[in-house]
Amino acid sequence: MKLKGISIVKGKVSGKIFIVESGNNTENIVFNVEKLDNILDKYIEYLLEEVESLDKKYREYADFYVNLLKSRRLRENIKNKDKNLVEAISLAIDEFAGQLLNTNIQHNKDLSDELKFFKNELLDFIEGRLGEFKVEKDSIVIARNLTIRQSLKIVREKVKGVALETNALTSHPVLILKDKGIPTIIGLKDIVNIAKQYKYAIIIDDEIELTNERIEIQEKSIYVDFQTDEFIMKDGTKVKIQINIDFPSEIENIKNFDVGLFRTEYLYLNGIIGKNEQKDIYEYISSKIYPKILTIRLFDLGGDKVPISIEDKNVRGIRYLLHYNRDLLNRQISAIVSANKLKNIRILIPMVSSVEEVIEVKKLIDDIKVGIMIETPSSALITDRFKKFVDFFSLGTNDLSQYTLAISRENISFQQFHPSIFRLIYYSYSKSKPKPFSVCGDMASNDLGLLAVLSFNINTISIPIPYLQRAKEIIERLEKNILSEISRKVITAYKEDDIIKCLRYYLDLLLS
């Protein structure tokens, strides 16, 4: 039987099925809330022991839970509930997961889903039911989701591949598997129940085959070793490729590419906001990729992305930093400047809408290149006005779509090919010359969007690491005359459906 899901790490592997069951029943267990601090501290100690023998970078993933369990706010919330310990912890974590879910940010939604499984493991620990998690070496692990402890164990035991029911692209357990390069598929509905009927599994990129007969296959290398950051079309046209990262550890898996976008919100969410601790992370990435460029985006907080405690819920990005948290802005810029010892770091300002905002930020920066995100209609329409003050532009299609179409972030995928979005991208790019201009949003990291972006003669894109090989395959089949046809049809289209049909036609033509 074959099932298709979402490939997190592509690869070709086979092995014996190892099913991870999850869930517990805590209704009749009674514990005194007064024991809370002692019990949570013991679990923190237990979790840190799990990562002690692994590379330091894996501590980042455990730190999310360490910081959560140390949080005075969470502990007070648990203690204030008129429940026994198990019920109080369960309710408090569920409430926190609900808050993350309501932000409409995909990363936070993934964390919300992940917290449900973490909660079960924490309660198992409290009740003394958390035995050693054993997994067979060289197996294919199948589960609804994994806890961070289980993912760390999978890394240690050298499991061949993982197949999960969860759709959480950026949950910590999934990121650990991605970071280690273990072929992983997610979004496989009811895979646990289906797999119970079979003994073996074969993973090939985004597809898993379940069988009762052992089949030996020629296993495929997980990562392609890219020797250059330029992908070349059939007619010799070069496309400069940069990568997007959310976590410092992601750069361990790739070489020879500029980081076109380092999103720093993960640092903020994990309490890494001091100058020195930020500086150490920026300096580490800078030295690791040198002489390539590291582009650090300032904290993009507020609005419905990373909610913050201010009266005006609509304030976001650079406006929040300038008007509500200048201290945080000063610390981050100071950390970036201090980390720029190799002179390969650039600063990217998020959610810019006016020239005045750029001028104000540049007063705090010395001897470092500064660019802006084009992700509001206002900045797209006055791109030419910014050229005097910035060194480069990076266009974010996600937010540009949201604010242009007046839709929520959770619905953004349904409207990303609206004609107005392409008009704004094309207009902004045409007004940016001769300053460097790249596209770093989701538009450039899916097959149809990639065709559209390249058709406008935009020759620099910044994409997630897992999409590199696919982008290379498409770009190497392209040529200028086809892109000219695509551009003309996209710009003159009346409806989103017409654009999608056009792009699908040319994609099929290229891949046939």
Secondary structure per residue as TSV (DSSP state, phi and psi in degrees):
chain	resnum	aa	ss	phi	psi
A	1	M	-	360.0	136.8
A	2	K	E	-115.1	139.3
A	3	L	E	-131.2	146.0
A	4	K	E	-117.4	136.5
A	5	G	-	-136.6	-148.9
A	6	I	E	-107.6	121.9
A	7	S	E	-81.0	122.7
A	8	I	E	-91.1	-46.0
A	9	V	E	-129.7	120.3
A	10	K	-	-77.9	147.6
A	11	G	-	179.4	173.4
A	12	K	E	-131.4	104.0
A	13	V	E	-141.8	158.9
A	14	S	E	-141.5	157.1
A	15	G	E	178.0	179.3
A	16	K	E	-74.3	141.3
A	17	I	E	-74.6	134.0
A	18	F	E	-126.6	111.4
A	19	I	E	-92.5	130.5
A	20	V	E	-102.7	112.7
A	21	E	-	-87.0	154.4
A	22	S	-	-142.2	166.9
A	23	G	-	113.4	152.7
A	24	N	-	-153.1	168.1
A	25	N	-	-122.5	115.9
A	26	T	-	-117.3	10.2
A	27	E	T	-60.5	-37.9
A	28	N	T	-102.5	11.3
A	29	I	-	-91.6	131.9
A	30	V	-	-119.6	124.0
A	31	F	-	-134.8	149.4
A	32	N	-	-81.5	131.0
A	33	V	G	-62.8	-23.4
A	34	E	G	-62.9	-19.3
A	35	K	G	-83.6	-1.1
A	36	L	H	-53.1	-57.7
A	37	D	H	-56.8	-44.5
A	38	N	H	-63.6	-43.2
A	39	I	H	-68.2	-44.7
A	40	L	H	-65.5	-38.5
A	41	D	H	-62.6	-37.3
A	42	K	H	-66.8	-38.7
A	43	Y	H	-68.4	-38.6
A	44	I	H	-58.4	-45.4
A	45	E	H	-60.9	-41.9
A	46	Y	H	-63.5	-44.4
A	47	L	H	-65.0	-41.1
A	48	L	H	-67.5	-30.7
A	49	E	H	-64.5	-32.1
A	50	E	H	-64.1	-33.7
A	51	V	H	-97.5	-3.5
A	52	E	H	-60.1	-38.3
A	53	S	T	-85.3	-3.7
A	54	L	S	-97.8	171.8
A	55	D	-	-57.6	150.8
A	56	K	G	-58.5	-28.9
A	57	K	G	-62.4	-25.9
A	58	Y	G	-73.3	-15.0
A	59	R	H	-63.1	-29.3
A	60	E	H	-56.3	-42.8
A	61	Y	H	-70.3	-40.2
A	62	A	H	-68.0	-31.4
A	63	D	H	-60.0	-30.7
A	64	F	H	-58.1	-44.8
A	65	Y	H	-77.1	-35.7
A	66	V	H	-60.0	-48.0
A	67	N	H	-65.3	-37.5
A	68	L	H	-63.3	-47.1
A	69	L	H	-73.2	-23.4
A	70	K	H	-82.7	-14.2
A	71	S	-	-58.8	123.8
A	72	R	H	-63.1	-35.0
A	73	R	H	-63.2	-44.8
A	74	L	H	-65.1	-44.3
A	75	R	H	-64.3	-39.9
A	76	E	H	-67.0	-37.6
A	77	N	H	-61.0	-41.8
A	78	I	H	-65.2	-46.6
A	79	K	H	-66.1	-28.0
A	80	N	T	-80.4	-7.4
A	81	K	S	-84.9	137.2
A	82	D	S	-84.9	63.7
A	83	K	S	-141.3	168.0
A	84	N	-	-73.0	168.9
A	85	L	H	-55.5	-47.9
A	86	V	H	-63.3	-46.2
A	87	E	H	-65.3	-40.0
A	88	A	H	-64.6	-44.7
A	89	I	H	-63.0	-44.7
A	90	S	H	-59.3	-46.3
A	91	L	H	-65.6	-42.3
A	92	A	H	-64.6	-43.0
A	93	I	H	-68.7	-38.6
A	94	D	H	-61.4	-39.4
A	95	E	H	-64.5	-43.2
A	96	F	H	-63.8	-41.9
A	97	A	H	-61.9	-38.6
A	98	G	H	-64.8	-37.3
A	99	Q	H	-64.3	-41.5
A	100	L	H	-63.9	-41.8
A	101	L	H	-62.3	-37.0
A	102	N	T	-74.4	-8.8
A	103	T	T	-74.9	-16.5
A	104	N	T	62.3	25.2
A	105	I	-	-103.8	128.9
A	106	Q	H	-59.1	-41.6
A	107	H	H	-61.3	-41.9
A	108	N	H	-68.9	-35.1
A	109	K	H	-62.7	-40.4
A	110	D	H	-63.8	-41.7
A	111	L	H	-63.8	-37.7
A	112	S	H	-61.1	-44.3
A	113	D	H	-65.0	-41.6
A	114	E	H	-62.9	-36.1
A	115	L	H	-63.3	-28.8
A	116	K	H	-63.0	-41.0
A	117	F	H	-76.2	-36.7
A	118	F	H	-62.1	-41.8
A	119	K	H	-58.5	-44.9
A	120	N	H	-60.6	-41.6
A	121	E	H	-67.9	-40.8
A	122	L	H	-61.2	-42.6
A	123	L	H	-68.0	-36.5
A	124	D	H	-61.0	-40.0
A	125	F	H	-63.4	-45.9
A	126	I	H	-60.4	-39.1
A	127	E	T	-87.3	3.1
A	128	G	T	74.3	20.3
A	129	R	-	-103.6	3.8
A	130	L	-	-88.3	86.8
A	131	G	-	-76.7	178.2
A	132	E	-	-68.1	131.2
A	133	F	-	-81.3	111.9
A	134	K	-	-106.9	134.4
A	135	V	-	-137.4	142.5
A	136	E	-	-78.8	135.5
A	137	K	T	-62.8	144.1
A	138	D	T	64.9	18.4
A	139	S	-	-93.4	170.9
A	140	I	E	-105.3	111.2
A	141	V	E	-82.4	131.8
A	142	I	E	-123.9	128.9
A	143	A	E	-155.9	163.4
A	144	R	S	-69.2	-48.4
A	145	N	-	-156.3	175.2
A	146	L	-	-126.8	154.2
A	147	T	-	-88.8	166.8
A	148	I	H	-62.6	-36.2
A	149	R	H	-64.0	-41.4
A	150	Q	H	-65.9	-39.8
A	151	S	H	-63.0	-41.5
A	152	L	H	-62.9	-38.2
A	153	K	H	-65.9	-40.8
A	154	I	H	-61.1	-40.6
A	155	V	H	-61.4	-44.7
A	156	R	H	-67.0	-38.7
A	157	E	H	-85.1	1.0
A	158	K	T	57.7	51.5
A	159	V	-	-66.1	146.7
A	160	K	S	-78.4	-38.8
A	161	G	E	-160.4	166.3
A	162	V	E	-138.8	138.1
A	163	A	E	-129.2	125.6
A	164	L	E	-127.5	152.0
A	165	E	S	-78.5	-29.2
A	166	T	-	-59.5	151.7
A	167	N	-	-103.4	11.1
A	168	A	-	-77.2	97.7
A	169	L	T	-66.1	-33.1
A	170	T	T	-119.5	24.0
A	171	S	-	-69.2	154.0
A	172	H	H	-58.5	-45.1
A	173	P	H	-60.0	-40.4
A	174	V	H	-66.6	-39.6
A	175	L	H	-66.9	-32.6
A	176	I	H	-63.4	-45.2
A	177	L	H	-63.5	-41.1
A	178	K	H	-63.9	-44.0
A	179	D	H	-61.9	-36.1
A	180	K	H	-85.9	-9.5
A	181	G	T	79.0	26.4
A	182	I	-	-85.0	122.5
A	183	P	-	-51.9	122.6
A	184	T	E	-138.4	134.5
A	185	I	E	-121.5	136.3
A	186	I	E	-121.5	174.4
A	187	G	-	75.1	26.9
A	188	L	-	-97.0	97.1
A	189	K	T	-61.1	127.6
A	190	D	T	59.9	25.1
A	191	I	H	-61.3	-33.1
A	192	V	H	-63.3	-50.1
A	193	N	H	-66.0	-38.9
A	194	I	H	-66.0	-41.6
A	195	A	H	-66.6	-20.5
A	196	K	T	-64.1	-15.5
A	197	Q	T	-90.2	-2.5
A	198	Y	-	-129.9	164.8
A	199	K	S	-108.1	-32.2
A	200	Y	E	-128.9	159.9
A	201	A	E	-141.8	148.0
A	202	I	E	-124.7	125.7
A	203	I	E	-106.4	125.7
A	204	I	E	-130.0	99.8
A	205	D	T	57.1	-109.2
A	206	D	T	-99.8	15.2
A	207	E	E	-126.5	139.4
A	208	I	E	-120.9	134.5
A	209	E	E	-111.9	127.9
A	210	L	E	-103.3	134.5
A	211	T	E	-150.2	161.8
A	212	N	S	-102.8	3.5
A	213	E	S	-115.6	132.3
A	214	R	-	-69.0	127.1
A	215	I	-	-123.2	121.3
A	216	E	-	-84.8	131.7
A	217	I	-	-127.1	159.5
A	218	Q	-	-80.0	105.3
A	219	E	-	-70.3	142.1
A	220	K	B	-97.1	138.8
A	221	S	-	-57.8	137.8
A	222	I	S	-73.3	-46.9
A	223	Y	S	-114.2	140.1
A	224	V	-	-89.8	135.1
A	225	D	-	-86.3	99.8
A	226	F	-	-79.8	122.8
A	227	Q	-	-87.6	-15.5
A	228	T	-	-145.0	156.8
A	229	D	S	-98.2	16.3
A	230	E	E	-116.7	121.6
A	231	F	E	-97.9	137.0
A	232	I	E	-114.4	129.2
A	233	M	-	-72.7	170.4
A	234	K	T	-59.3	-31.5
A	235	D	T	-93.5	9.2
A	236	G	S	93.9	-4.6
A	237	T	-	-65.6	134.3
A	238	K	E	-100.3	139.5
A	239	V	E	-118.6	120.5
A	240	K	E	-79.6	128.2
A	241	I	E	-112.6	129.9
A	242	Q	E	-119.5	168.2
A	243	I	E	-119.0	149.9
A	244	N	E	-99.6	136.5
A	245	I	E	-134.9	151.6
A	246	D	S	-111.5	-22.1
A	247	F	S	-131.5	139.9
A	248	P	G	-55.0	-36.2
A	249	S	G	-65.9	-17.9
A	250	E	G	-62.1	-27.8
A	251	I	G	-73.7	-10.5
A	252	E	G	-63.9	-24.8
A	253	N	G	-96.3	3.5
A	254	I	-	-147.1	148.2
A	255	K	-	-134.2	164.8
A	256	N	S	71.7	16.7
A	257	F	-	-125.4	142.6
A	258	D	E	-67.8	148.5
A	259	V	E	-89.7	106.8
A	260	G	E	-78.4	-19.4
A	261	L	E	-158.0	113.4
A	262	F	E	-107.6	107.0
A	263	R	E	-78.1	123.1
A	264	T	-	-99.2	5.7
A	265	E	H	-62.0	-30.7
A	266	Y	H	-61.1	-37.5
A	267	L	H	-62.8	-45.5
A	268	Y	H	-61.5	-45.6
A	269	L	H	-64.0	-23.4
A	270	N	T	-101.7	14.1
A	271	G	T	75.5	14.7
A	272	I	-	-90.8	81.4
A	273	I	-	-125.1	-4.5
A	274	G	S	-71.6	151.4
A	275	K	H	-58.2	-49.2
A	276	N	H	-68.8	-40.4
A	277	E	H	-70.1	-34.5
A	278	Q	H	-65.4	-46.8
A	279	K	H	-55.3	-43.1
A	280	D	H	-61.3	-39.8
A	281	I	H	-69.8	-45.7
A	282	Y	H	-63.0	-40.9
A	283	E	H	-66.5	-37.7
A	284	Y	H	-61.7	-48.7
A	285	I	H	-65.2	-43.3
A	286	S	H	-56.4	-47.0
A	287	S	H	-70.9	-31.9
A	288	K	H	-68.9	-34.6
A	289	I	H	-101.6	-6.7
A	290	Y	T	-51.7	138.0
A	291	P	T	-90.3	12.7
A	292	K	S	-69.6	164.7
A	293	I	-	-92.4	140.3
A	294	L	E	-111.6	117.8
A	295	T	E	-103.3	112.8
A	296	I	E	-102.6	119.5
A	297	R	E	-85.4	132.3
A	298	L	-	-60.8	156.0
A	299	F	-	-49.1	122.2
A	300	D	-	-102.2	88.9
A	301	L	-	-115.8	158.1
A	302	G	B	102.3	-177.3
A	303	G	T	58.7	-141.9
A	304	D	T	-98.7	11.8
A	305	K	T	-88.2	-65.5
A	306	V	B	-126.3	91.8
A	307	P	-	-56.3	141.4
A	308	I	-	-133.5	160.1
A	309	S	S	-85.8	80.5
A	310	I	-	-136.7	161.7
A	311	E	S	-65.7	-43.5
A	312	D	-	-89.9	102.1
A	313	K	T	-70.6	-13.2
A	314	N	T	-89.7	-9.6
A	315	V	-	-72.3	132.7
A	316	R	B	-151.3	160.4
A	317	G	T	64.0	-134.0
A	318	I	H	-67.5	-27.1
A	319	R	H	-65.5	-39.9
A	320	Y	H	-64.2	-46.3
A	321	L	H	-64.3	-40.6
A	322	L	H	-73.5	-37.7
A	323	H	H	-104.4	-18.5
A	324	Y	T	-123.9	-21.0
A	325	N	-	-147.2	60.9
A	326	R	H	-63.1	-30.4
A	327	D	H	-64.0	-43.2
A	328	L	H	-64.3	-42.0
A	329	L	H	-61.0	-46.5
A	330	N	H	-60.6	-42.3
A	331	R	H	-65.1	-42.4
A	332	Q	H	-67.5	-44.7
A	333	I	H	-63.6	-41.9
A	334	S	H	-61.1	-40.4
A	335	A	H	-65.1	-41.8
A	336	I	H	-65.0	-47.0
A	337	V	H	-61.5	-42.2
A	338	S	H	-66.2	-31.6
A	339	A	H	-80.1	-12.6
A	340	N	-	-82.7	48.4
A	341	K	T	-68.3	-31.1
A	342	L	T	-93.5	1.2
A	343	K	S	58.9	36.4
A	344	N	-	-122.3	22.3
A	345	I	E	-109.9	139.4
A	346	R	E	-122.6	155.4
A	347	I	E	-109.2	135.8
A	348	L	E	-118.9	125.5
A	349	I	E	-94.6	126.2
A	350	P	-	-89.7	151.4
A	351	M	S	55.5	42.1
A	352	V	-	-74.9	139.4
A	353	S	-	-130.4	-10.5
A	354	S	-	-145.9	155.7
A	355	V	H	-63.1	-34.9
A	356	E	H	-58.7	-37.3
A	357	E	H	-63.4	-41.4
A	358	V	H	-65.7	-44.4
A	359	I	H	-59.1	-42.2
A	360	E	H	-65.1	-42.1
A	361	V	H	-68.1	-39.6
A	362	K	H	-66.0	-19.6
A	363	K	T	-63.7	-23.6
A	364	L	T	-93.8	-3.9
A	365	I	-	-118.7	138.0
A	366	D	-	-134.0	132.4
A	367	D	S	58.4	44.7
A	368	I	S	-152.6	139.7
A	369	K	E	-71.5	142.8
A	370	V	E	-126.9	133.4
A	371	G	E	-128.6	172.2
A	372	I	E	-126.9	152.1
A	373	M	E	-81.4	129.6
A	374	I	E	-94.4	97.9
A	375	E	-	-143.5	8.4
A	376	T	S	-122.5	148.1
A	377	P	H	-56.7	-34.1
A	378	S	H	-62.9	-42.8
A	379	S	H	-72.0	-34.3
A	380	A	H	-64.0	-37.3
A	381	L	H	-78.9	-17.9
A	382	I	T	-122.8	33.0
A	383	T	H	-52.5	-40.8
A	384	D	H	-63.6	-26.8
A	385	R	H	-72.3	-22.2
A	386	F	H	-83.7	-16.9
A	387	K	T	-58.2	-29.9
A	388	K	T	-69.7	-21.8
A	389	F	T	-113.1	-12.4
A	390	V	-	-123.9	162.5
A	391	D	S	-99.0	-21.2
A	392	F	E	-161.7	165.4
A	393	F	E	-124.7	146.0
A	394	S	E	-135.7	119.5
A	395	L	E	-95.8	125.2
A	396	G	-	-103.1	108.5
A	397	T	H	-72.7	-26.8
A	398	N	H	-61.7	-58.1
A	399	D	H	-70.6	-34.0
A	400	L	H	-59.1	-41.3
A	401	S	H	-65.4	-44.8
A	402	Q	H	-58.7	-48.9
A	403	Y	H	-80.0	-25.0
A	404	T	H	-72.5	-40.7
A	405	L	H	-96.4	-3.4
A	406	A	T	56.1	51.7
A	407	I	-	-126.0	162.8
A	408	S	-	-78.4	160.4
A	409	R	G	-61.2	-32.9
A	410	E	G	-70.0	-19.5
A	411	N	G	-101.2	4.7
A	412	I	G	-62.8	-31.6
A	413	S	G	-65.3	-22.8
A	414	F	G	-80.2	-11.8
A	415	Q	S	-126.2	12.8
A	416	Q	T	-70.5	-12.0
A	417	F	T	-108.9	23.2
A	418	H	-	-63.5	138.2
A	419	P	H	-53.0	-34.8
A	420	S	H	-64.2	-33.8
A	421	I	H	-64.0	-44.8
A	422	F	H	-67.9	-34.8
A	423	R	H	-61.3	-44.2
A	424	L	H	-67.3	-41.7
A	425	I	H	-60.0	-48.9
A	426	Y	H	-63.3	-42.9
A	427	Y	H	-64.7	-46.8
A	428	S	H	-60.9	-45.8
A	429	Y	H	-61.6	-43.4
A	430	S	H	-64.2	-28.2
A	431	K	H	-90.8	-5.8
A	432	S	H	-86.1	-20.3
A	433	K	T	-61.8	141.9
A	434	P	T	-96.2	14.7
A	435	K	S	-71.6	145.5
A	436	P	-	-56.6	139.7
A	437	F	E	-139.8	128.7
A	438	S	E	-133.0	162.1
A	439	V	E	-113.1	126.4
A	440	C	-	-121.1	-0.8
A	441	G	S	-82.3	-177.8
A	442	D	G	-60.4	-24.3
A	443	M	G	-54.3	-37.3
A	444	A	G	-84.6	-5.6
A	445	S	G	-116.7	25.3
A	446	N	S	-133.6	154.7
A	447	D	H	-57.1	-47.1
A	448	L	H	-68.9	-44.5
A	449	G	H	-63.8	-37.5
A	450	L	H	-59.5	-44.3
A	451	L	H	-59.3	-44.9
A	452	A	H	-63.9	-47.1
A	453	V	H	-61.8	-46.2
A	454	L	H	-67.1	-27.3
A	455	S	H	-66.4	-20.2
A	456	F	T	-86.6	9.9
A	457	N	T	70.2	16.7
A	458	I	-	-75.0	116.8
A	459	N	-	-109.8	14.6
A	460	T	E	-132.4	124.4
A	461	I	E	-131.6	149.1
A	462	S	E	-120.0	120.4
A	463	I	E	-133.2	162.6
A	464	P	E	-67.7	151.1
A	465	I	G	-55.0	-44.0
A	466	P	G	-62.3	-17.6
A	467	Y	G	-93.0	-3.0
A	468	L	H	-57.5	-50.8
A	469	Q	H	-64.3	-41.9
A	470	R	H	-64.0	-43.2
A	471	A	H	-60.2	-40.1
A	472	K	H	-62.3	-43.0
A	473	E	H	-61.3	-41.5
A	474	I	H	-72.7	-47.2
A	475	I	H	-60.0	-40.0
A	476	E	T	-67.9	-12.8
A	477	R	T	-99.9	-4.3
A	478	L	-	-88.1	160.9
A	479	E	-	-151.3	160.9
A	480	K	H	-58.0	-40.0
A	481	N	H	-65.8	-35.6
A	482	I	H	-68.5	-42.5
A	483	L	H	-63.4	-35.4
A	484	S	H	-63.4	-40.6
A	485	E	H	-62.7	-45.4
A	486	I	H	-61.7	-46.6
A	487	S	H	-58.2	-46.2
A	488	R	H	-61.4	-42.6
A	489	K	H	-72.9	-36.0
A	490	V	H	-68.1	-44.0
A	491	I	H	-69.3	-29.5
A	492	T	H	-95.5	-0.9
A	493	A	-	-68.7	149.6
A	494	Y	S	-95.6	-32.2
A	495	K	S	-128.3	155.2
A	496	E	H	-60.4	-41.5
A	497	D	H	-59.0	-37.7
A	498	D	H	-65.0	-38.8
A	499	I	H	-67.2	-44.6
A	500	I	H	-62.4	-44.5
A	501	K	H	-60.7	-42.5
A	502	C	H	-60.9	-49.2
A	503	L	H	-65.9	-38.4
A	504	R	H	-65.7	-37.9
A	505	Y	H	-59.6	-48.5
A	506	Y	H	-71.3	-34.4
A	507	L	H	-64.2	-45.6
A	508	D	H	-60.5	-39.4
A	509	L	H	-62.8	-42.2
A	510	L	H	-68.2	-39.0
A	511	L	H	-91.2	-4.5
A	512	S	-	-75.6	360.0
